[in-house]
Amino acid sequence: MFISVVIPTYNRLPILQKCLRALENQQYGEPIAHYEVVVVDDGSTDATLDWLQQTDLPHVRWFQQDHQGPAAARNLGVQRAKGNIIVFIDSDLVVTEQFLQSHAEALRQGEQDLGHNRIFTYGSVINTCNFADPTSEPYKITDFSAAYFATGNVAIERHWLEQAGLFDTRFQLYGWEDLELGVRLKQLGLKLIKCPSARGYHWHPPFALDQLPSLIDKEIQRGRMGVLFYQKHPTWEVKMMIQMTWIHQLLWGVLSMRGWLNERRMAPLLQWLIDRHKPQLALEIARIFLNWYNVQGVYAAYAESQRGGALS
């Protein structure tokens, strides 16, 4: 088994350094024969390229493209990869020493148990804002994910990706490019195997009020890309995933009082929680109006698509 870890990155140098150094420290044996790390820089404007050029990490190969989004970056990574197994992670994920071995053993065991190789493994993703020691973060209920195929921590045979058609590069804004590919993989009959021992720690800075404009913009982008997702797969399941239902309008409309409880009105409460060292709780409360922005973005993008506008 030859594993290629494919990592798109964009302006994340400090955490990328931790990510790649953790991947250099993998402890592995059978069924892994070799592994490599394929980094695709998606047009970073920080010092990422300079660092990649100067650093010497034996397992790392890197490539560069103009800024086109993670879907195009992952496709380039798969095309340049040498392995028969592709592991996708993000460049802000720090893994444990048994990470690759855990995925490899779960793939082998799953194939033996099921009698076929139409499988992929999904590891655990633990969110943390502890930059100094990200792997010390405990698992939390908010870390649970019901996603079928999410590229934060997944391992899959390369030929299934190629048969499904890789990522749709029209997903250039934030969100949904991995779950859309997951729909096509599910249509090929692939089964998800949970692999909690393949742990990755997803670092993000502690929540602060100055992040709100960016978070709101991401929710609006996610809404636009959600409509593209629905156009490709017009099912009730996808409508539920992208929050394009009356249920979500009602839920987030009631909770946010139809947008009255917004970032301006909730700022004092959020800052009060942040000042008391509870940034994660503040972020969870902020999701009330962030989800309302997402629902509004979905319906605005859908109305635009009905008028013949291109979603980008």
VEXMI-826149 format. One record per residue (C-alpha): residue in three letters; residue number from 1; x, y, z; chain. Coordinates in steps of 0.02 Angstrom, whole numbers, plus 50000, padded with zeros to 5 digits. Each point is the difference from the previous one (the first is absolute). Layout:
<drenros>
(drenro "Ala", NUM, (X, Y, Z), "A");
...
</drenros>
This chain:
<drenros>
(drenro "Met", 1, (50000, 50000, 50000), "A");
(drenro "Phe", 2, (50071, 50168, 49945), "A");
(drenro "Ile", 3, (49911, 50147, 50083), "A");
(drenro "Ser", 4, (49999, 50176, 49930), "A");
(drenro "Val", 5, (49941, 50133, 50122), "A");
(drenro "Val", 6, (49926, 50142, 49896), "A");
(drenro "Ile", 7, (49993, 50170, 50084), "A");
(drenro "Pro", 8, (49938, 50161, 49919), "A");
(drenro "Thr", 9, (50059, 50158, 50087), "A");
(drenro "Tyr", 10, (49968, 50186, 49988), "A");
(drenro "Asn", 11, (50084, 50128, 50114), "A");
(drenro "Arg", 12, (50016, 49884, 50151), "A");
(drenro "Leu", 13, (50187, 49988, 50023), "A");
(drenro "Pro", 14, (50016, 49990, 50191), "A");
(drenro "Ile", 15, (49877, 49856, 50020), "A");
(drenro "Leu", 16, (50057, 49920, 49835), "A");
(drenro "Gln", 17, (50173, 49984, 50076), "A");
(drenro "Lys", 18, (49928, 49905, 50148), "A");
(drenro "Cys", 19, (49894, 49895, 49883), "A");
(drenro "Leu", 20, (50146, 49944, 49892), "A");
(drenro "Arg", 21, (50119, 49969, 50144), "A");
(drenro "Ala", 22, (49872, 49887, 50082), "A");
(drenro "Leu", 23, (49985, 49902, 49838), "A");
(drenro "Glu", 24, (50188, 49976, 49996), "A");
(drenro "Asn", 25, (49989, 49910, 50167), "A");
(drenro "Gln", 26, (49886, 49858, 49946), "A");
(drenro "Gln", 27, (50029, 49828, 50076), "A");
(drenro "Tyr", 28, (49947, 49869, 49875), "A");
(drenro "Gly", 29, (50022, 49823, 49938), "A");
(drenro "Glu", 30, (49894, 49874, 49905), "A");
(drenro "Pro", 31, (49892, 50027, 49901), "A");
(drenro "Ile", 32, (50088, 50166, 49961), "A");
(drenro "Ala", 33, (50153, 49983, 49890), "A");
(drenro "His", 34, (50029, 50185, 49963), "A");
(drenro "Tyr", 35, (49918, 50168, 50025), "A");
(drenro "Glu", 36, (50020, 50175, 49933), "A");
(drenro "Val", 37, (49924, 50170, 50038), "A");
(drenro "Val", 38, (49940, 50101, 49849), "A");
(drenro "Val", 39, (49973, 50184, 50040), "A");
(drenro "Val", 40, (49911, 50111, 49874), "A");
(drenro "Asp", 41, (50020, 50185, 50031), "A");
(drenro "Asp", 42, (49843, 50086, 49936), "A");
(drenro "Gly", 43, (50079, 50168, 49960), "A");
(drenro "Ser", 44, (50051, 50049, 50177), "A");
(drenro "Thr", 45, (50056, 50180, 50026), "A");
(drenro "Asp", 46, (50091, 49969, 50164), "A");
(drenro "Ala", 47, (50171, 49917, 50019), "A");
(drenro "Thr", 48, (49937, 49823, 49965), "A");
(drenro "Leu", 49, (50094, 49978, 49836), "A");
(drenro "Asp", 50, (50162, 50069, 50070), "A");
(drenro "Trp", 51, (49991, 49880, 50146), "A");
(drenro "Leu", 52, (49958, 49849, 49890), "A");
(drenro "Gln", 53, (50147, 50041, 49887), "A");
(drenro "Gln", 54, (50122, 50013, 50146), "A");
(drenro "Thr", 55, (49942, 49862, 50115), "A");
(drenro "Asp", 56, (50059, 49820, 49989), "A");
(drenro "Leu", 57, (49861, 49879, 50046), "A");
(drenro "Pro", 58, (50040, 49831, 49921), "A");
(drenro "His", 59, (49820, 49945, 49968), "A");
(drenro "Val", 60, (49938, 50165, 49931), "A");
(drenro "Arg", 61, (49978, 50045, 49817), "A");
(drenro "Trp", 62, (49915, 50164, 49959), "A");
(drenro "Phe", 63, (49916, 50081, 49852), "A");
(drenro "Gln", 64, (49929, 50171, 49964), "A");
(drenro "Gln", 65, (49847, 50067, 49910), "A");
(drenro "Asp", 66, (49913, 50167, 49981), "A");
(drenro "His", 67, (49863, 50027, 50129), "A");
(drenro "Gln", 68, (49858, 49887, 49941), "A");
(drenro "Gly", 69, (49931, 49927, 50160), "A");
(drenro "Pro", 70, (50023, 49835, 50093), "A");
(drenro "Ala", 71, (49908, 49893, 49872), "A");
(drenro "Ala", 72, (50125, 50041, 49862), "A");
(drenro "Ala", 73, (50145, 49986, 50124), "A");
(drenro "Arg", 74, (49947, 49826, 50056), "A");
(drenro "Asn", 75, (49978, 49945, 49820), "A");
(drenro "Leu", 76, (50177, 50056, 49959), "A");
(drenro "Gly", 77, (50063, 49909, 50155), "A");
(drenro "Val", 78, (49915, 49838, 49947), "A");
(drenro "Gln", 79, (50067, 50016, 49823), "A");
(drenro "Arg", 80, (50178, 50024, 50064), "A");
(drenro "Ala", 81, (49989, 49870, 50137), "A");
(drenro "Lys", 82, (50095, 49836, 49983), "A");
(drenro "Gly", 83, (49901, 49897, 50124), "A");
(drenro "Asn", 84, (49856, 49879, 49976), "A");
(drenro "Ile", 85, (49917, 50064, 50160), "A");
(drenro "Ile", 86, (49957, 50184, 50017), "A");
(drenro "Val", 87, (49982, 50080, 50171), "A");
(drenro "Phe", 88, (49921, 50172, 50001), "A");
(drenro "Ile", 89, (50029, 50120, 50144), "A");
(drenro "Asp", 90, (49997, 50189, 50014), "A");
(drenro "Ser", 91, (50156, 50102, 50033), "A");
(drenro "Asp", 92, (49940, 50052, 50173), "A");
(drenro "Leu", 93, (49992, 49820, 50063), "A");
(drenro "Val", 94, (50132, 49928, 50117), "A");
(drenro "Val", 95, (50002, 49810, 50008), "A");
(drenro "Thr", 96, (50066, 49869, 50121), "A");
(drenro "Glu", 97, (50144, 49882, 49965), "A");
(drenro "Gln", 98, (49882, 49854, 49966), "A");
(drenro "Phe", 99, (49891, 50098, 49880), "A");
(drenro "Leu", 100, (50045, 49916, 49835), "A");
(drenro "Gln", 101, (50019, 49828, 50078), "A");
(drenro "Ser", 102, (49824, 50014, 50073), "A");
(drenro "His", 103, (49925, 50043, 49830), "A");
(drenro "Ala", 104, (50097, 49859, 49914), "A");
(drenro "Glu", 105, (49948, 49867, 50126), "A");
(drenro "Ala", 106, (49818, 50057, 49994), "A");
(drenro "Leu", 107, (50000, 49989, 49810), "A");
(drenro "Arg", 108, (50075, 49825, 50004), "A");
(drenro "Gln", 109, (49882, 49940, 50136), "A");
(drenro "Gly", 110, (49849, 50076, 49914), "A");
(drenro "Glu", 111, (50041, 49912, 49838), "A");
(drenro "Gln", 112, (50021, 49835, 50091), "A");
(drenro "Asp", 113, (49837, 50019, 50096), "A");
(drenro "Leu", 114, (49895, 50053, 49851), "A");
(drenro "Gly", 115, (50083, 49895, 49866), "A");
(drenro "His", 116, (50021, 50148, 49881), "A");
(drenro "Asn", 117, (50099, 50161, 49986), "A");
(drenro "Arg", 118, (49857, 50122, 49972), "A");
(drenro "Ile", 119, (50045, 50088, 50161), "A");
(drenro "Phe", 120, (50085, 50153, 50071), "A");
(drenro "Thr", 121, (50048, 50048, 50177), "A");
(drenro "Tyr", 122, (49957, 50158, 50094), "A");
(drenro "Gly", 123, (50105, 50049, 50149), "A");
(drenro "Ser", 124, (49955, 50109, 50148), "A");
(drenro "Val", 125, (50020, 50189, 49992), "A");
(drenro "Ile", 126, (50019, 50089, 50166), "A");
(drenro "Asn", 127, (49985, 50189, 49997), "A");
(drenro "Thr", 128, (50124, 50100, 50102), "A");
(drenro "Cys", 129, (50066, 50176, 50021), "A");
(drenro "Asn", 130, (50154, 49940, 50094), "A");
(drenro "Phe", 131, (50140, 50042, 49878), "A");
(drenro "Ala", 132, (50141, 49954, 50119), "A");
(drenro "Asp", 133, (49937, 49823, 50032), "A");
(drenro "Pro", 134, (49852, 49960, 49885), "A");
(drenro "Thr", 135, (50003, 49812, 50033), "A");
(drenro "Ser", 136, (49963, 50027, 50185), "A");
(drenro "Glu", 137, (49820, 50051, 49960), "A");
(drenro "Pro", 138, (49867, 49875, 50061), "A");
(drenro "Tyr", 139, (49859, 49940, 49888), "A");
(drenro "Lys", 140, (49840, 50102, 50022), "A");
(drenro "Ile", 141, (49820, 49968, 49949), "A");
(drenro "Thr", 142, (50014, 50147, 49879), "A");
(drenro "Asp", 143, (50137, 49905, 49908), "A");
(drenro "Phe", 144, (49876, 49868, 49941), "A");
(drenro "Ser", 145, (49970, 49995, 49812), "A");
(drenro "Ala", 146, (49866, 49904, 49905), "A");
(drenro "Ala", 147, (50078, 50042, 49831), "A");
(drenro "Tyr", 148, (50017, 49856, 49878), "A");
(drenro "Phe", 149, (50156, 50063, 49911), "A");
(drenro "Ala", 150, (50095, 50148, 50070), "A");
(drenro "Thr", 151, (50179, 50039, 49949), "A");
(drenro "Gly", 152, (50055, 50058, 50172), "A");
(drenro "Asn", 153, (50059, 49821, 50036), "A");
(drenro "Val", 154, (49960, 49862, 49876), "A");
(drenro "Ala", 155, (50092, 49856, 49912), "A");
(drenro "Ile", 156, (49943, 49921, 49837), "A");
(drenro "Glu", 157, (50069, 49898, 49857), "A");
(drenro "Arg", 158, (50055, 50114, 49860), "A");
(drenro "His", 159, (49904, 49910, 49862), "A");
(drenro "Trp", 160, (49832, 50034, 50084), "A");
(drenro "Leu", 161, (50036, 50187, 49994), "A");
(drenro "Glu", 162, (50046, 49986, 49817), "A");
(drenro "Gln", 163, (49846, 49897, 49960), "A");
(drenro "Ala", 164, (49888, 50127, 50089), "A");
(drenro "Gly", 165, (50081, 50143, 49904), "A");
(drenro "Leu", 166, (50099, 50090, 50137), "A");
(drenro "Phe", 167, (49941, 50167, 50071), "A");
(drenro "Asp", 168, (49889, 50119, 49902), "A");
(drenro "Thr", 169, (50108, 50157, 49978), "A");
(drenro "Arg", 170, (49846, 50110, 49982), "A");
(drenro "Phe", 171, (49998, 49998, 50191), "A");
(drenro "Gln", 172, (50120, 50145, 50014), "A");
(drenro "Leu", 173, (49922, 50082, 50153), "A");
(drenro "Tyr", 174, (49989, 49929, 50175), "A");
(drenro "Gly", 175, (49911, 49835, 50029), "A");
(drenro "Trp", 176, (49923, 49841, 49932), "A");
(drenro "Glu", 177, (50129, 49942, 49871), "A");
(drenro "Asp", 178, (50044, 49846, 50104), "A");
(drenro "Leu", 179, (49822, 49952, 50047), "A");
(drenro "Glu", 180, (49948, 50017, 49817), "A");
(drenro "Leu", 181, (50136, 49876, 49951), "A");
(drenro "Gly", 182, (49935, 49892, 50141), "A");
(drenro "Val", 183, (49830, 49988, 49915), "A");
(drenro "Arg", 184, (50086, 49932, 49844), "A");
(drenro "Leu", 185, (50102, 49877, 50103), "A");
(drenro "Lys", 186, (49842, 49940, 50086), "A");
(drenro "Gln", 187, (49924, 49971, 49829), "A");
(drenro "Leu", 188, (50148, 49884, 49964), "A");
(drenro "Gly", 189, (49953, 49900, 50155), "A");
(drenro "Leu", 190, (50143, 50050, 50114), "A");
(drenro "Lys", 191, (49979, 49969, 50186), "A");
(drenro "Leu", 192, (50064, 50115, 50136), "A");
(drenro "Ile", 193, (50109, 49918, 50134), "A");
(drenro "Lys", 194, (50022, 50107, 50157), "A");
(drenro "Cys", 195, (50180, 50003, 50062), "A");
(drenro "Pro", 196, (50004, 50100, 50162), "A");
(drenro "Ser", 197, (50180, 49949, 50038), "A");
(drenro "Ala", 198, (50058, 50103, 49848), "A");
(drenro "Arg", 199, (49992, 50160, 50100), "A");
(drenro "Gly", 200, (50026, 50172, 49928), "A");
(drenro "Tyr", 201, (49995, 50162, 50099), "A");
(drenro "His", 202, (49923, 50142, 49901), "A");
(drenro "Trp", 203, (50076, 50162, 50060), "A");
(drenro "His", 204, (49914, 50168, 49986), "A");
(drenro "Pro", 205, (50036, 50161, 50094), "A");
(drenro "Pro", 206, (49892, 50037, 50153), "A");
(drenro "Phe", 207, (49838, 50085, 49950), "A");
(drenro "Ala", 208, (50004, 50190, 50004), "A");
(drenro "Leu", 209, (49875, 50130, 49942), "A");
(drenro "Asp", 210, (50113, 50060, 49860), "A");
(drenro "Gln", 211, (49976, 49829, 49916), "A");
(drenro "Leu", 212, (49814, 50029, 49976), "A");
(drenro "Pro", 213, (50007, 50087, 49828), "A");
(drenro "Ser", 214, (50102, 49855, 49931), "A");
(drenro "Leu", 215, (49887, 49869, 50079), "A");
(drenro "Ile", 216, (49845, 50086, 49931), "A");
(drenro "Asp", 217, (50078, 50006, 49827), "A");
(drenro "Lys", 218, (50040, 49814, 50011), "A");
(drenro "Glu", 219, (49819, 49961, 50043), "A");
(drenro "Ile", 220, (49940, 50098, 49848), "A");
(drenro "Gln", 221, (50128, 49912, 49890), "A");
(drenro "Arg", 222, (49946, 49832, 50072), "A");
(drenro "Gly", 223, (49822, 50044, 49954), "A");
(drenro "Arg", 224, (50049, 50037, 49820), "A");
(drenro "Met", 225, (50099, 49839, 49983), "A");
(drenro "Gly", 226, (49859, 49906, 50082), "A");
(drenro "Val", 227, (49884, 50049, 49859), "A");
(drenro "Leu", 228, (50129, 49937, 49873), "A");
(drenro "Phe", 229, (50001, 49838, 50099), "A");
(drenro "Tyr", 230, (49810, 49990, 49988), "A");
(drenro "Gln", 231, (50001, 50038, 49814), "A");
(drenro "Lys", 232, (50113, 49849, 49974), "A");
(drenro "His", 233, (49902, 49887, 50118), "A");
(drenro "Pro", 234, (49821, 50065, 50019), "A");
(drenro "Thr", 235, (49946, 49887, 50143), "A");
(drenro "Trp", 236, (49917, 50027, 50168), "A");
(drenro "Glu", 237, (50157, 49934, 50086), "A");
(drenro "Val", 238, (50106, 50137, 49921), "A");
(drenro "Lys", 239, (49869, 50133, 50039), "A");
(drenro "Met", 240, (50011, 49948, 50182), "A");
(drenro "Met", 241, (50190, 50005, 49996), "A");
(drenro "Ile", 242, (50007, 50176, 49928), "A");
(drenro "Gln", 243, (49857, 50063, 50111), "A");
(drenro "Met", 244, (49885, 50043, 49855), "A");
(drenro "Thr", 245, (49838, 49946, 50083), "A");
(drenro "Trp", 246, (49857, 50083, 50093), "A");
(drenro "Ile", 247, (50061, 49908, 50155), "A");
(drenro "His", 248, (50165, 50095, 49999), "A");
(drenro "Gln", 249, (49915, 50164, 49959), "A");
(drenro "Leu", 250, (49885, 49977, 50147), "A");
(drenro "Leu", 251, (50134, 49936, 50121), "A");
(drenro "Trp", 252, (50132, 50133, 49970), "A");
(drenro "Gly", 253, (49869, 50133, 49969), "A");
(drenro "Val", 254, (49925, 49970, 50172), "A");
(drenro "Leu", 255, (50167, 49983, 50089), "A");
(drenro "Ser", 256, (50070, 50159, 49922), "A");
(drenro "Met", 257, (49831, 50090, 50003), "A");
(drenro "Arg", 258, (50015, 50012, 49810), "A");
(drenro "Gly", 259, (50170, 50080, 50011), "A");
(drenro "Trp", 260, (49960, 50123, 50140), "A");
(drenro "Leu", 261, (50124, 49908, 50111), "A");
(drenro "Asn", 262, (50148, 50038, 49889), "A");
(drenro "Glu", 263, (50186, 50032, 50022), "A");
(drenro "Arg", 264, (49972, 50179, 50058), "A");
(drenro "Arg", 265, (49868, 49962, 50132), "A");
(drenro "Met", 266, (50089, 49845, 50065), "A");
(drenro "Ala", 267, (50175, 50075, 50003), "A");
(drenro "Pro", 268, (49993, 50052, 50185), "A");
(drenro "Leu", 269, (49951, 49823, 50055), "A");
(drenro "Leu", 270, (50130, 49919, 49888), "A");
(drenro "Gln", 271, (50137, 50116, 50063), "A");
(drenro "Trp", 272, (49948, 49967, 50180), "A");
(drenro "Leu", 273, (50023, 49814, 49972), "A");
(drenro "Ile", 274, (50167, 50026, 49912), "A");
(drenro "Asp", 275, (50062, 50107, 50144), "A");
(drenro "Arg", 276, (49957, 49855, 50117), "A");
(drenro "His", 277, (50106, 49881, 49895), "A");
(drenro "Lys", 278, (49852, 49914, 49918), "A");
(drenro "Pro", 279, (50031, 50037, 49815), "A");
(drenro "Gln", 280, (49932, 49831, 49943), "A");
(drenro "Leu", 281, (49834, 50029, 50088), "A");
(drenro "Ala", 282, (49994, 50174, 49922), "A");
(drenro "Leu", 283, (50026, 49924, 49828), "A");
(drenro "Glu", 284, (49863, 49871, 50027), "A");
(drenro "Ile", 285, (49879, 50140, 50047), "A");
(drenro "Ala", 286, (50056, 50102, 49848), "A");
(drenro "Arg", 287, (49949, 49852, 49891), "A");
(drenro "Ile", 288, (49819, 50052, 50030), "A");
(drenro "Phe", 289, (50017, 50151, 49887), "A");
(drenro "Leu", 290, (50137, 49922, 49892), "A");
(drenro "Asn", 291, (49879, 49862, 49951), "A");
(drenro "Trp", 292, (49868, 50131, 49962), "A");
(drenro "Tyr", 293, (50122, 50084, 49881), "A");
(drenro "Asn", 294, (50030, 49830, 49920), "A");
(drenro "Val", 295, (49815, 49966, 49974), "A");
(drenro "Gln", 296, (49976, 50174, 49927), "A");
(drenro "Gly", 297, (50150, 49972, 49887), "A");
(drenro "Val", 298, (49929, 49836, 49937), "A");
(drenro "Tyr", 299, (49834, 50075, 49951), "A");
(drenro "Ala", 300, (50079, 50155, 49922), "A");
(drenro "Ala", 301, (50116, 49890, 49895), "A");
(drenro "Tyr", 302, (49856, 49886, 49951), "A");
(drenro "Ala", 303, (49895, 50149, 49944), "A");
(drenro "Glu", 304, (50148, 50062, 49899), "A");
(drenro "Ser", 305, (50022, 49829, 49918), "A");
(drenro "Gln", 306, (49816, 49998, 49953), "A");
(drenro "Arg", 307, (50027, 50165, 49910), "A");
(drenro "Gly", 308, (50143, 49920, 49902), "A");
(drenro "Gly", 309, (50146, 50068, 50101), "A");
(drenro "Ala", 310, (50162, 49902, 50014), "A");
(drenro "Leu", 311, (50049, 49945, 50174), "A");
(drenro "Ser", 312, (50180, 50048, 50039), "A");
</drenros>
